[in-house]
């Protein structure tokens, strides 16, 4: 199995997500901060595993990737909420 930046970010996200669900210590409004922490931790791991040779580039790459993943999820969620809204009021988009 090849170790990639995507797999490291997914692993860190899984661990922090499970911790968050178990202890319920984070509110939805703090999710962007959690994504930042995921990116920072993933960037450091990527640097020390040798995937990236420069720690700054590694951290920036992982932070951007984690924020992108969060944005995609928020976009999908917002679209579902919008569909439910229009279904409930009987209107059309």
N, C-alpha and C positions, 0 to 999 in steps of 0.2 A: 504494500500500500504506500502510495506516495503522500508525503506530508506536504500540504499546501496551506496557504494563508486562509483559504475558505474553510478548510477543516479545523484549523485552530480557532477561528472566530466562532464557528458553530459549536465547538466543544466548550469554549469559555461562556458562550451565550447559554448553552444548556445548563452548565453548572450554576451560573448566577441566576438563571430563571428558576431553577428548582429551589435554590436557597430563598429567593424572593417569595415564591409560592408557599414554601413551608413556614416561614416566619412572618409573612404578610407585613413587612416593615417598609414597603415602598408603595407610594401612591402613584396613580397613572401620570400625574403631572411631573413626576421625577424620572420617568422612563428615559428621556433624553440624557440625563446624567448617568443613568445606568449604561446606556449605549456608549457614552464617553469612557466609562470605566472598562467596559468590554473591549473597546478599541485600544486603550492604553495597555491593558494586560496582554491582549493578543499581540500587540506590537512588540512588547518586550519578549514574549515567547518566540515570536518569529525571528527576532534578532538573535536570541541565544541558541535557537535551533539551526541557524545558518541560512534561513530562507532569504533574508535580506542582509546586506553587508553594512548598511548604515542604519543606526538605531532611529534617527530622526525620520528617515524615509519610511522605515518599518512602522513606526508609530502613526505617522500621518496616513499611510496607506490603510492601516487597520481601522483607524478612527473614521475615515471616510467610508470604508466598507460597512462598518457597524451602523453608522448613521443612515447609510443608504438602505440597508436591510430594514431598519426601523421605519424609514419613510415609506418603503414599499408596503410594509404591513399596515401602517396607518392609512395609506391610500386605499387599500383593499377594504379595511374596516369601515372607512368613511363612505365608500361606495355602497356597502351593504346597508349601512344605517340610512343612507339617502333613499335606497330602494324601499326599505321598510316604511319610511316616512311617507313616500308617495303612494305606497300600497294602502296605508292606513287612512289617508285623506281622500283617496280615490282620484287623485290628480295624475297628471302625466308629466314626464320630464320635458 
